[in-house]
Structures are given as C-alpha cells and as structure tokens.
Amino acid sequence: MHPLAARCLASLATLTVISSQLLAQTSELTGTWRLKSITDTNTGEDDKLWGPAPKGLLILDGNGFFSQHQMRADRPKYAAPGRLGGSSEDHKRAAEQTLSYFGTYKVDAARKVIAFTYEGSSWPNVEGTTAQREFILSEGELKTLNPAPAGSPPITLTWMRAR
C-alpha cells in the first residue's frame, strides 16, 4: 500500500473513532434529568436563591430540543385561590423563585459544552440568546456549570437521570 494511502486510512479510522465517541456522549445526555441541587461553584454551599433541594426537570430530546424548569422547593402558596388571584408580593416571589426555558441545544462533546438557544423563557431577556454551559457527565449524574447567573456567583446544577 502506498504510504500516503496508509496515512489517509489511519486518519479516517481516527476520525471515525472520535465521531463515535462524540455521538455516544451526545446520546448519553439525551433523556430526562431531575434536579438534585444548585450550589455555589466556589463554596459548594446551597445557592441562596434556590435553597436546599430545589425542584426541577431538564429534558434533552434526541432531536436537539430542550426544556428546563427549576424552582425553589419551599415557595409559599398564594393566599388567594387561583393563579391570577395572588398579591403583587405573591407574583414577585413566584417570579424570583421559578425559572423555565425551552429551545434547542447542541453538544460539543470534545469541549464538554452544551449550547442552549432559548426560544422562550419565564425570564424574557434571554429569549433569542445562546448560553454555553460546561458539563460533567458520570454514572447517571449530569452537572452543568453556569459561570455568571444574573449578577450572582457561579453555580453548579446537579441533575440525576430520571428513572
């Protein structure tokens, strides 16, 4: 075999292995994830806004769409019945302690980054933007790192695969 042909075949084999590894990493992320914790990345302590044991789901489908919802677990109920019957303080607190997004996502497995493009959000300022989130995936646990959430210290969201 010609030396150039041998090098081309070796390069093609390497690219095939790398592509397979990247595809496997992406498919490992696909599915539904339950929020376990949101912690201050610098201290490891529970994030003050979200508190201990926040509630949430992250859904990453196989077609590149996502839906993410997170909320403080100990949110007080509205004094009045009905979603629209709450006081101004009820609505303010609910908005501050709940965050939902949906849109599309792309995974760069080589860099271990998920790019979320927000089509809709309970926080309208992010609609139409894309956020890069480093991730760590190991044995049914997914950690996503948010380096600068709205004037707060960096946070780590820890998700467990939903069963």
C-alpha positions as CSV (number, residue, x, y, z in Angstrom):
1,M,0.0,0.0,0.0
2,H,1.2,3.5,-0.8
3,P,2.4,5.4,2.3
4,L,0.0,8.3,1.5
5,A,-2.9,5.9,1.2
6,A,-2.0,4.3,4.5
7,R,-1.8,7.7,6.3
8,C,-5.2,8.6,4.8
9,L,-6.8,5.4,6.0
10,A,-5.3,5.9,9.5
11,S,-6.6,9.4,9.6
12,L,-10.1,8.2,8.5
13,A,-10.1,5.5,11.2
14,T,-9.1,8.1,13.9
15,L,-11.9,10.4,12.8
16,T,-14.4,7.5,12.8
17,V,-13.4,6.7,16.4
18,I,-13.6,10.3,17.5
19,S,-17.0,10.7,15.8
20,S,-18.3,7.6,17.5
21,Q,-17.2,8.9,20.9
22,L,-18.8,12.3,20.3
23,L,-22.1,10.7,19.2
24,A,-22.0,8.4,22.3
25,Q,-21.5,11.4,24.6
26,T,-24.4,13.2,23.0
27,S,-26.8,10.3,23.2
28,E,-25.8,9.7,26.9
29,L,-27.1,13.2,27.6
30,T,-30.5,12.6,25.9
31,G,-33.3,12.0,28.2
32,T,-35.0,13.4,31.3
33,W,-33.0,14.7,34.3
34,R,-34.3,15.6,37.8
35,L,-32.7,18.5,39.6
36,K,-30.8,17.4,42.7
37,S,-29.1,20.6,43.8
38,I,-28.0,24.1,42.8
39,T,-24.7,25.0,44.6
40,D,-22.4,28.0,44.6
41,T,-19.5,26.7,42.5
42,N,-16.9,28.5,44.6
43,T,-18.1,27.3,48.0
44,G,-20.1,24.1,47.3
45,E,-22.9,25.5,49.5
46,D,-26.6,25.6,48.5
47,D,-27.3,28.6,46.4
48,K,-29.2,31.1,48.5
49,L,-31.8,32.0,45.8
50,W,-32.7,28.3,45.1
51,G,-32.3,26.9,48.6
52,P,-31.8,23.3,49.7
53,A,-33.3,20.6,47.5
54,P,-34.8,22.8,44.6
55,K,-37.2,21.1,42.2
56,G,-36.7,20.9,38.5
57,L,-36.5,18.9,35.3
58,L,-34.2,19.1,32.3
59,I,-35.4,17.3,29.2
60,L,-32.9,16.8,26.3
61,D,-34.6,15.1,23.4
62,G,-32.9,13.3,20.6
63,N,-33.9,15.9,18.0
64,G,-32.0,18.8,19.7
65,F,-34.9,20.3,21.7
66,F,-34.7,21.0,25.4
67,S,-37.0,22.1,28.2
68,Q,-35.6,23.2,31.6
69,H,-37.6,24.1,34.7
70,Q,-36.3,24.9,38.2
71,M,-37.9,26.3,41.3
72,R,-37.3,26.8,45.0
73,A,-38.9,23.8,46.8
74,D,-40.2,25.9,49.8
75,R,-42.1,28.5,47.9
76,P,-45.1,29.7,49.9
77,K,-48.6,29.2,48.4
78,Y,-50.6,32.2,47.3
79,A,-53.1,33.4,50.0
80,A,-55.9,33.7,47.4
81,P,-57.1,30.7,45.3
82,G,-56.3,30.8,41.6
83,R,-53.1,31.6,39.8
84,L,-54.1,35.1,38.9
85,G,-55.6,35.9,42.3
86,G,-52.2,36.3,44.2
87,S,-51.0,39.6,45.6
88,S,-48.2,41.6,44.0
89,E,-45.8,40.1,46.5
90,D,-47.0,36.6,45.7
91,H,-46.3,37.2,42.0
92,K,-42.9,38.8,42.6
93,R,-41.8,35.9,44.9
94,A,-43.0,33.3,42.3
95,A,-41.1,35.1,39.5
96,E,-37.9,35.3,41.6
97,Q,-38.1,31.6,42.7
98,T,-39.0,29.9,39.4
99,L,-37.2,29.8,36.1
100,S,-38.2,28.0,32.9
101,Y,-36.7,27.8,29.5
102,F,-37.2,25.9,26.3
103,G,-35.5,25.9,22.9
104,T,-32.8,23.9,21.1
105,Y,-29.4,22.6,22.2
106,K,-26.2,21.4,20.6
107,V,-23.5,19.4,22.3
108,D,-19.8,19.9,21.7
109,A,-18.6,16.7,23.4
110,A,-14.9,17.4,22.7
111,R,-15.1,20.7,24.7
112,K,-17.8,19.2,27.1
113,V,-20.1,22.1,26.4
114,I,-23.8,22.3,25.8
115,A,-25.1,25.3,23.9
116,F,-28.7,26.2,24.8
117,T,-30.5,28.5,22.5
118,Y,-33.5,30.0,24.3
119,E,-36.7,30.3,22.2
120,G,-38.9,31.0,25.2
121,S,-38.3,31.7,28.9
122,S,-40.0,32.9,32.1
123,W,-37.2,35.5,32.0
124,P,-37.8,37.2,28.6
125,N,-34.4,38.8,28.5
126,V,-32.7,35.6,27.4
127,E,-35.1,34.8,24.6
128,G,-33.2,34.6,21.3
129,T,-29.8,34.2,23.0
130,T,-27.5,31.2,23.3
131,A,-25.7,30.2,26.6
132,Q,-22.7,27.9,26.7
133,R,-22.7,25.5,29.7
134,E,-19.8,23.3,30.5
135,F,-20.9,19.9,31.7
136,I,-19.6,16.9,33.6
137,L,-21.3,13.5,33.0
138,S,-20.7,10.5,35.2
139,E,-22.8,7.4,36.1
140,G,-26.3,8.9,35.9
141,E,-25.3,12.3,37.1
142,L,-25.0,15.5,35.0
143,K,-23.5,18.7,36.3
144,T,-24.0,21.9,34.3
145,L,-22.0,25.0,35.2
146,N,-23.4,28.5,34.9
147,P,-20.4,30.9,35.2
148,A,-22.4,34.1,35.7
149,P,-26.1,33.9,36.6
150,A,-27.6,37.3,36.6
151,G,-25.2,39.0,39.0
152,S,-24.7,36.0,41.3
153,P,-21.7,33.9,41.9
154,P,-21.2,30.9,39.5
155,I,-23.5,28.0,40.2
156,T,-23.4,24.3,39.5
157,L,-26.7,22.5,38.8
158,T,-26.6,18.8,39.6
159,W,-29.1,16.6,37.7
160,M,-29.8,12.9,38.2
161,R,-31.2,10.8,35.4
162,A,-34.9,10.3,35.9
163,R,-35.9,6.7,36.3
